Amino acid sequence: MAAESSAAGSMRKAPSMEWRWVSAGEEEEEPAPPAPAGAVGRGGSFESEDEDDNDGDDDEEREEARQKLIRTGPSVDWFDVEGNEVSVAQPLEEFEEFDFGRTVFLALQTLAVVFGDIGISPLYTFDVMFNKYPILGEEDVLGALSLVLYTLILMPLVKYVLVVLWANDDGEGGIFAMYSLICRNAKVSLIPSQVQAQAEKRMSSFRLKLPTAELERSIKVKEKLESSLLMKKLLLGLVLFGTAMFISNGVITPAMSVLSAVSGLKVGIPNASQDVVVMISIALLVILYSLQRYATSKIGFVVGPCLLIWFCCLGGIGIYNLSRYGTSAFKAFNPLYIIYYFGKNPFQAWLSLGGCLLCATGSEAIFTNLCYFPVRFVQSMFVLLVLPCLVLAYLGQAAFLIATQRSSEHIFFSSIPSGAFWPVFLLANLAALIASRTMTIAIFQCLKQSISLGCFPRLKIVHTSRKFVAKIYIPVVNWLLLASSLGFIVLFRSTHDVGNAYAIAELGVMIMATLYVTIIMLLIWETHIIKVIAFVTTFLFLELIFFSSALSSVGDGGWALLVFASVLLMIMFIWNYGSKLKYDSEVRQKLSKDLMRKLGPNLGTMRAPGLGLVYSEIVKGVPATFGHFLTALPAIHSIIVFVCIRNVPVPVVPQSERFLFQRVCSRSYHMFRCIARYGYKDKKQEHHNTFERLLIEGLEKFIQREAVELSLQSEDDVESDDEPTTPTRVITAANGSLYSLDVPLMVDFAPSNEAIPESPSCSTPQDHSTLDYTQNLELELALIKQAKQSGAVYLIDNPIVKARKDSWFFKKLTINYFFAFLRNNCRRAVVSMSIPHSNLLQVRLTSYV
């Protein structure tokens, strides 16, 4: 029983159906697949019985034009999907029941990874606000505090923690995760076809939906997005812009956090100069980024308790100030003080909105770093610990300002009790470093998603943990972030100017998140239209007002961030544009099956003994590079295997599950497609003899399993004479695992047409068929053995992409120079697998796009 359940668990469910509205005539022309049990109506269409009873002759015309909701099967290459799945992979949502120790551990890790950035905001929020709006009385302080409190409630709590966190893509957060989620539910992607394992895995979960107004609206939105090229380009442009702003935000965060924390030195030592503050900030950032490689694993166990102490310190200082200076700050919960704040000095109040938003910095990092923890856990930590401590901190600072009416500089450090100043100062600097680390980790996650979707040049990604796939480190990005952060500190030297740029970056990301969550509400969640309108109007209106205020400070420091974001946006656009043209060119130049049949089993050349491993990034079809090999080489190998490298989100892939095979053309061609799967901790620099041995062993097992399957199928053909048989629904992979026949391993198979001498003992058709398959198996295994003895040759293409001569000037400049520069200086997908240099044949093929 255990074996049966295990096998059943590894089998793929039937692919899910897609829904669309069609007219009655269209449905007849394009019949839908049979509906599963429980569906209502023929072909999966839904019709109301009440309408049939109540409608009379007057409704016949409407009946003809009425649209029906039918299911259509998605076109999915399930062999490609299986290439992303191994038996050791566990779905993200299957969490174990946490005991107390594990819960405490996760709580500390959540503070360290998710809430570090937002926890440092009390250091500088009021400083930047009152730099634009001078304090003239108690009402000014209460109005600013009321703005901060309701911004905290609306932005981080209501928008991100309660809504946006649910827009994750199988646990992955961030702007690219939302784009990926939309692309999985609507065909709007303009990114080169790189298979997303988790995306197609979700297609196998069928869910019956009843026709509702929300479902109809969702289908119309989907059709609009899929039919409009402008909308597709707009979605891609928005995600690239949001990513550029988010990375810019990650550059500003260390500069702002560390500089504001070290600036507290002026309160403890009044004679300290700004040059000393800048030098100490630079030294701290250099230390932080030098240890960043270890910050996602070893040091991560230490920063959690430190940040817990920091949040408790924020709350404690707030309670102290409230008890000492009075509780009049609680009046700020009355939103009328916001009206008074703007009524007294509208222009300066509008200018201070950019500083007010700094209390919500780190909201996007909460979403981007979601991949580490469950949504419910992050929500509970924010509501029970983070938000109360932040509110107490701002209330305490406001009470201090109301009582003392002091200068608006270094408000947080001035409100600290004198006896606790230096311990809090040291803790604040440590918390600032943790906030910088939090934002850096979020950038690593964002770039990992963009690289996997083909929107950023490939970089070296180091996984620092065997237990958590999300703990990564990107060396090149780490040092670029350090250099950029130091540049901002040296350039501006003041928290006020850096804060202006900080608000622009944060708001750019927030606006993009609002737009994408709105699309997800309509397309995927099928939210009621009233809720959608309320969400988008409320938050988009507020964010645009905040953004207009932040843009007013472009001349004070925001210009540098916009330049930095523009460079990033240009890099991502060029890479995506060039990659798409390159991929489309490769797809157009693929060799068709008709051409392969015309060439015949010898492929129009000589078949010499040996194993040819053709590496290609194309998963489906025969790459054009292979045709170039056929014309350039005097002979081709007797066994051809098209190898595609696939990285799966598990630490280690067992050797028995390393390779998946599929036959290309008929048996006589001896051509196969292979997906080689590696976990993120697998050693990819295998010795070529080991790699060849494992691949050949897997290929032999696949051929043997295939022969057994076909022989069983032929027996069923003999036993059943009345009805044509269909292929069995279960096949066995090379490693012995069972899969559904949705994986088209046998689609292109055709029995060999070679004449095989009949044996005297073959007295029945069944025995004759079994002997055919047995002899073909022996011949093919002997051919593979001979190829193994002759040796393997690695055939790799090094394509060059150039713009056609009749292309417009900017296309030539983009493809021939900028894209070529990026491609020559990034990691190639095949070369990064450390293919052995022995027996290596590399061909350069120029493609004109």
N, C-alpha and C positions, 0 to 999 in steps of 0.2 A: 504493500500500500504506500509506503514511504517513497519508493522509487517512482510509482505512478504519479503521486502528487507532485514530486519534484519535476518529472517530465512535463506534466501538465502546466506547472508554473512557468516553465521556460518556453512554452509554446506561445506564439503570438495570437492575440485575438483578431477577429475579423476587422478589417479596416473600417473606420467610422465613415459615416456618410456626410456629405456637405449638403446644405439646404439652399434652395433658390426658388424664386417665383417664376412660373412659366404659364403660358396660356394653354388652353385645352388642346389646340392644334399642335402646338410645339411639343406637348407631352406625348402625343401620338407619334410624332416623327422621331422623337428621341426618348424611347422608353427608359424608365428608371429601373434600377435593379430591384429584385424582389425585396419586399419589406420584411424586416425581422418580426418575430413574434411580438404581438402587442401593438403594432402599428395600425393606424386607422385609415381605411380607404385603400384603394388599389394603387400599387406603385408607390406607396408612401405618401400619397396626397391626402390632404385633410379637408373634409367637407362637413359642414354643419348639417345635421339631420333636421334641426329646427327650421333652417332656411328652406330645405326641400319641402317641408310640410306646409310652410306659410306662403311661400312664393307661388304666384299664379302665372297665368299666361303673360302678364306684363313683365315678368322677370326673365323671359326666355333670352332676350337680347343680352341682358347682363350675364346670364349663365354662359353664353358663348364667349363673352369677353372676360369672364372671371378668371383670375389667376389662381393657380394652385401651388401649394408648397410641396415640392418633391425633393427626394434625396438623390444625389449623384455621387458616385464613388470617386474618391480622390486618386489622382495619378501619382503613385508613389513607388519608387524603386525600393522594394523591401530588402533586397540584398544590400543596398547601401545603408538602410536603417540598421540591419543586423551588424554591420561593420562598426557601429558605435556602441554595441551592447555586449557586455560580458557578464558571466554569472555572478561575479563578486560585486557588481554595481548595485547599490541600494538606492531606492527613491528617496528624495530629500524629505518627503513628508512622513516617512516611516520612522518616527523618533521613538526611542526607548522611553519607558517610564523613568523619570528622573528621581533619584533618591536625594536626600537633603544635601549630601556632600557635592553631588554633581550640580545641583541647583545653585548652590553658593558659588561653585567654580564658574558656571555659566554667567551668573550675575556679575562677577568681577570682570570676566572677559567682555561682557556686553558694555560695561562702563568704559573699559580700556579701548575697545575697537570702535564702538558706535557713537558714544556720547562725549568723546574727548573734545571735539571742536566746539560744540554748543556750550560746554561747561566752562569755557574760558571767556565767554562773551561779557560777563559783568566787569571785566577789567577795562574795557574801552567803550562800551555803548554810551554811557552818559557823557564821557569825555568828548566824543565826536559830536553828540547831539548839541551840547551846550557850547561847543565851539562856534556853532552857527546861530544859536539862540541864547543870548545871555540871560542869566538868572536875575530877575528883578523883584521877585516875591514868591510867596508860598504857592500861589496859583500856577506859576510857571513850572515849578517842580512837580506839582500834582498833575498838570496837563501832560508833561513829558513822561511821567511815570505811568499815567493811564494809557498813553500811546504804546509804551513798551509792554505793559501787561496784556493788552488786547492783541498786540502783534504776536506775543508768545502764545496766546491761546489760539489764535486763528491760524498762524503759519505752521509752526512745528507740531502743535497738538492736533487741531482739527484736520488740516490739509495733509500733512505728511504721516503722522502717526496713525490717524484713524482712517485715512482714505488711500494715500499714495502707496503705503506699504503693501497693500493688497494687489497692486498692479505689478507685482514681481513676475518674472519669467522662470517658473520652477525654482524659486528661491533666489534667483539672481536679481539684484536691484540695479538701479541706475537708468540713465536716459536711453542707453543702447538696449538694455533689457526690455524696456517698454516698446521700443521700435521692433525688436525681435518678436515680441508677443503679438504685435499688430500684424507683422508679416506672416506669422503662422496662421492667423485667422482670416487673412485676406491676401490675395496675390498682388502685393504692392511693392515688393522688394525690387530695387534696381541694383542690388549687390550681386556680384558673381555667385553662381550657385555653389555654395559651400554647405554641405548637409549639416543640419543641426539635430543632433541625436535626440535631445529632450523634446524638441519641437515635434518630430514625427512620432515619437513614442506616445505622445498625448493623442495622436490621431486614432489610436487603437481603442480608445475608451468611448464606446457608443453611449449616447445620452438622448433619450427620447424627449423632444420638446413639443409642447402644445402651441398652436398658433395664437399669438398674442400681438397686441399693437407694438410692444417693445421688440418682439422677434421680427415683425415685418419691417420696423424701422432699422433694425440691425442689418437686415438683408439689403435694404435700399442703400444704407451707408456703405456696405461692402461693395455693392455693384458700382456705386459712384466712385469709390476709391480705385477699384480695379479698372474701370473704363477710362479714367482720366490720367493721362501721362503727366499733366501739370501737377495734380495732387501727389503723385508718386515722387516727382522731383521735389515738391515742397516738403513732403515728409522727410525725405533724405536730407535735404538742406537744413531743416530744423534740427535734426538729430546731430548733424555735423557741427552746427553752430552751438547747440547746447553742450556738446562734448568739449569744444574749444573753450567755452566760458567756464566749464567745470574744471578743466585742467588749469586755466588761469586762476581760478579760485584757489586751487591747491598750491599755486605758487605764492599767492598773496597771504594765505593763512599762516604759514610759518613766519613770514616777515612781520605780520600784524601781531600775532600772538606773542612771539618772543620779544619783540620790541616793546610792546605794552607792558609785559611782565618785568622786563629789566628796567623800564622807566621808573618803576617804583623805587629804584635806588635813590632817586632824587628826593624822595620823601624821607627816607632814613638818613641820607647824607645830603643835606641841602647844597653843599658845594660841588657835588658831582656834576660833571659837564656832559653834554649830549654826545661828545666824542667817545667818552668812556662807555656810555650806554650802547652806542653803535658797535664798538669793538667787542664788548662782552656778548652782544647779540650774535655777532658773526661767529665768535668762538663756540657758542652753544649750538648754533646750527651746523657747524662743521662736525662737531661731536655727534649730533643727532643723526645726520645722514651717513656718517661713517659706521654707525651701529645699526643702521636701518635693516641690513640683511638679517640680523638676529632679532630685530624688534618684533617680527611676526611670529616668533616661536619661543625662544628662550626668555627674552626680556618681557614678552607679553604676560608672563605669569606674575611679574613684579608690578607692572603699571596699573593693573586692576585695583589692588588694595590702595595704591597711592591716589588714584582718582576717586575712590570711595571716600578717603579721608578729605580730599579736596571738596567734594560736594557737601560733606558734613560741615566742613569749615565755612563754606559759603552760607549754609543755613544758620550756623552758629553765630557768625558775625552779624547776619541780618537780625537775628533775635536779640543780640546784644544791643545793637543800635536802636531797635524799636523799644526795648525796655529802658534805654538811657535817654533817648531824645523824644519819646512819645510815640503814640500810635496814629497820629494824624495822617500818616502816609496811606492808611487804609481807605481814606476818602477817594483815592485814585481809582477804585473799582467802579466809581460812578462815571460813566462815559461822558457826562456833561462837561467834565473838565477838559476833554479833548476839544469840544466846541469852543470853550473859553480860550484854550491854548491857541487855536487858529484865529479866533476873533480878535485877540489882542494884537497880534502881529502876523498876519497871514503869510507874507513873503518869507520871513525868517522861519516860521513854523514849517513851511513847505520845504525850505532848504534843509531843515533838520531831519526830515523823513529818511534821508539816506543813512544817517547815523542811527536812527531808530531801528532800521531793519537789521543792524548788526547784532541785535539781541537774538535773531533767528539764524545766524550763521551756523553752519553745521547741519542744517535740516536735510540738505541733499546727501550729506555724508551718512546720515542715519539710514537713508534708503539704499545708497550704493553699497554700504557694508552689511546689508541685510543677509548676504549669502552665508554668514557665519552662524546665524541664530534663527530660531523660529519667530514668526511675526508676533504671536501672542506674548512671547517673552520680552521682546523689545518694547511692545506697547505697555506691558505691566511695569517695566523698569522706568520708563519715562514718566508715567502717571504717578507712580508711588514714590519715586526718589528724585529724579532729575528735575521735573517741573516744580515741585514744592521748594526745593533748595534754591532754584533760580529765582522764583518769586520772592522768597524771603530775602535773598541777596539784594534785589532791586528795591524792595520795600525799605530795607535797612539803609541803603545809600540815600534814598529819598528822605528818610527821616533825618539823617545826618545833615543833608543839604538844607532842609527846612529850618533846622535848629541853628546851624552855624552860618549859612549864607556865604560860604567861602568860595574861593576860586574854583572854576570848573575843571581844573587839571588834576589828574591822578586822584579822582574821587574815591575809588575803591581803596587804595592804599592809605589815603587820609582818614578813612572811616575805621581803620583797624585799631583796636586797642593798643596802646603803646607797648605794653608788656608782651604782646603776641606778634609784634610787627615782623621781626626777623624770621621766626619760624614760618609765618604765613607768606612772607616774601619768597623764601626758598621753595615752599610748596607751590606757590603761584608759578614760579619759573619751571618747576617740574611739570605742572599741569599744562603749561604752554607748550613744552616739548611734546607731551603726550597728544595735545591737540594737533600739532604739526604732524606727528606720526599718524594720527587717525586720518587726516586728509591725504597723506601720501599713500596709505594703504588703499583708500578709496580710488585714487588716481590709478594705482596698479590694476584694480579690478575693472575700472572703466576702459583702460587701454587694452586689457586682455580681451574684453568683449569686442572692442572695435577691431582688434587684430583678427579675431576669429571670424568676424563678419566682412573682412576685406576692406576696411575703411582706414587702416593705419598700417604703415610699413611694418613687416615682421621683425620682432625684436626677441632677444634672448630672455626667456622667462624661467626663473628658478623657483621651484616649489620647495618651501622651507619646512614642510611638515608632511609626514606620511599619513596622518590621520585626517587632515583637513585639506581638501583640494583648493580651497579659496585662499590659503596662506601662500602668497607668492611674493616675489621680489624681482624687479626689472632693473638691472644695474645701470644701463644707459640712462633710463628715465630718472633714476635716483640722483645721479650726478648732475643732470640737466636741471632738475628741480632745485638742487642746492645752488647752482650757479645763478639761476634766475632769481631765487629768493634773496641771495646776497646782493644781486644787482638792484632789486627794489629797495633794500635797506640803505645801500650806499647812495642811491639816487635821491630818495625822499627824506630819510633820516628822521621823520616825524610820523607819529601814529595818526595824526589828522589827515595828512596827505595820503598815506597808505590806506586809511579807512575809506576815503572817497573811492579809490579803485576797488576796494573790497566789496562795497555795496553794489557796484556795477556788475561784478562777476557773479555775485550771489543772485541778484535779480534776474540776470540772463538765464541762469539755470532754472530758477523757479518758474519763469514764464513758459519755458519749453515743457517743463513737467506738467503744468496746468493744461496746456494744449493736448499733450499726449494722453493724459488721464481722461480728458473729455472724450477723445476718440475711443479709448478703451471702454468707457462707460456706455457709449452708444453701440459699439461694435461687438463687444465681448460680454460685458456684464449685463447688457440689456436693461439698464437702469431706467426708471421712469423719467420721462422728459422733464417734469417739473424739477426733480432733483438735479438733473444734468444742467439745466438752465441756472438753477440757484448756485451750483458749484462754480460754473465757468464765469458767470457774471460777477459773483462776489470776489473771487480770488484774482481773476484777470484784471478787474477794475482796480483793486487795491495794489496789485503788483505794478500795473502801468503807472499809477500815481507815484509809487515809490521809485520806479525806474526813471521817471521824468525828473525827480529830485536828484537822483544820483548822477544823471547825465549833466546836470547843471554844474557839476564839479569836475568835468572832464579836463579843464585847464589846470586844475589843482593836483592832478595825479592820475586821473582816470585815463588819460591819453596813453600812458605807457601800457596799461593793461589791454586797452583796445588794440594797440599795435601787436602785442604779444598774442592775443587771441586771433587776430587776423592772420598772422604767420601760421599758427596751428591750423586754422581753417583752410588755408591754401594748401598746406601739406596733405591734409586729409582729402580735400577735393581732388587734388592731382592724383593721389594714389588710387582713390576709388574710381576716378574717371579712366585712368590708364589700365587698371586691373579689369574693369568691365570691358573695355575695348579688346584687351588681350584675350579674355575668356570668350567673348562672343566670336572672336576670330578663330579660336581653337575649336569651338563648337561647330562653326560653319565648315571648317576644313576637315572635320572628322570623316573617316572612311566609312562609306555606307556598306551595309551587308550585301547589297546587290553587287557592288564592286568586289567584295571578298569572294562571293560565289563565282563571279566571272574569272577571277584569278585562279580559282581552283585550290585544292589542298596544298599544292606546291607554292602557292602565292606568287606565281609568275616568275619564280626564280628557283635556285637550288636549295634544298633543305639539307643542311649539313648536320651531323650529330652534335649535339650540345644543347645547353639550356640558355635561352636568352631572356633576361629580366629587363623589361622595358618599364622604366619609372615614368609615371605621368600623374598630373594633378587632376586629370579628368577621370571621373568615376564610371561614366557610362559611355559606351561606344569605343571604337578603335581610334586612338589619337592620330593626327596627321603626321606626327613625328615618325610613326611606324612606317607610313608610306615613304617618307624620306629615307629611312633605313633600307627599305626594299629597293629603291632606285640607286642608292649610293653604295650598297654592299654587294659583292658578287654572289653571296649566298646568305641565307638566313637559317637560324637554328631550327632543329627538328621540334623542339618544345619551346613555345613562346608563352611567357607569363607577364601580363600587364600588372604591375605592382603599384598600389596606391597606399601611402602611409596615412594612418588615421590615429590621432591621439584621442583616447577615451578618458573620461573623468574618474578614473580609479587609480589607486597607487601603483598596482602591479597587475599585469595581465598574465595569467598562467600560460605556460608554454603550450599546453594542449589547446588553448583557445587563441593563440597568437594569430593564426591565419584563417581567413574565410575564402572559399574558392567558388567560382562560377565559370561554366564553360562558355567560350566564345565560338560561334558558328558550330558546325557539326563535329562529330567525333574525329573524322579523318583530318581535320585541320590541326589538331593537337595544340589549340590555343586556349588559354585560361585567363580569367581575371582574378586577381588576388588582392584582398585588403589585409594589410599587416597592421595589427593593432598594438599600440604601446600605451601603458599607463604613464602618469607624470613622474613616477619615480623609477621607471624601467631604465636600464642601461641600454641606450640605443647604439653604443659603439661596440656592437657584437663583432666577433671575428667572422670574416666572410665565410669560412668553412662551416661555422656553427649556424649562421643564417641560412646558408644553402641546404644544409642537412635538415634543419627543421622545416624549411619550406617544402623540400622534396618529400619528406615523410608526411606532411599534411596533404600534399597533392596526391600521393598514393592512397592515403586513407579516403580522401574524397572520391577518387575513381572507384575504389572498392565499394564504398557505400552506394555510389550511384548505380553500379552494376547490380547490386542486390535489390535496390529499389525498382529498377527497370525489370528485373526478372520477376519480382512479385507483381508488378503491374501487368506483365504479359500473361501470367497465370490467371489474373482476373479477367483478361480479355478472352481467354479460352473458355472459362467457366460461364461467362455471361454472353449469350448470343443475341438476346432480344434487344438490349439497350446498349448504346455506346457507352463505354466506361469513361469516367473522368479520372484524371490523375489523383493519386492518393493525397490526402490533405496533410500528411506528416512526412517529413524527410529527416534524414540523419546527417548532421554535419560531420566534418572530418574528425572532430574531437568526441563524437558520440552524442552530442547534444541534439535534442529534437527541436525542430522548427516547423512552423506552418509552411504550406506550399505557397503562401503569399510571397515568399522569397523565391524569385523566379530562377532557381538554379537549373531547372530542366527545360526552360522555355525554348531555348534554341537547339535542344538536342534532337538529332535525327540519327537513326540507326545506320550503321555502316552499310554501304551498297556493295562492298566487295564480296565477291563470291567465296563462300566458305565450303569446302568439301563436306558432303554429307557423311555422317558416320553410320555404319550398319546398325548400330544399336539405337538409332533415332527412329523410333516407330510411330511417335505421335508428334503433332505440331508443337505441343508444349515442350517436349524434350528437345526438339529442334531449336526452338527459340532460346531455351536455357543454354544450349550449347553455343549458339551465336554470341550471346552476351559473355559467356565464359571465355570463349576464344578471343573475342575483342578485348576483354579485360587483360588476358595474358599478353596479348600483343602490345597493348598500350603500356603495361607495366614494364615489359621488356624494353620498349622504346625509352621510357623514362630512365631506366637503369643505364642504358647505353648513353643517354644524354648526361647523366650524372658522372659517368666515367670520363666523358670528353671534357667536362668542365663547364662553368657558367661564365657568361659575359654580361656585364651591366651596361645597358644601353640608356644613356641619359641625354636629354635634350637641353640645350642652353639657348632658349629662344630670345630673339631681339625683336622688339616692337618699334616700328617706325610709322610715322604719318605718311600718307600718300602724297605724292608731289602736288596734286591738285587740291590739297587740303588748305584751309585758311591759315593765316599766319600764326594765330594764337594756339591753334591745335598743334602745329609743328613745334612751336616753342614748348608747349606743355609736354608732349609725348617724347620728342627727340632729345630734349635736354633735361627738363625737371624730373619727369617720370623715370627717364633712364638713369639719372643720378641717384634717385631714391632706390631704384631696384638694384643698382650695382653696389649699394652700400647697406643693404638690409640682408637679413638671413633668408636664404632660399629654403622652401619647404623641404626639398629633397636633400640638399646639401646639409641641412641641419641635422639629418639623421645619420651623418658620419658614414656614408657609404664607403666601403673599402676601395682604395685606389687601384689595387691589383685587378686586372681584367676589366678595366673601365674604358668604355667607348663613349665619348661625348661629341655630340653633333650640334652645331649652331645653325638654327633655322630662323630666317628673318621673315616676320609677318608684317604686312602693310595694312594699316587700319584707317 
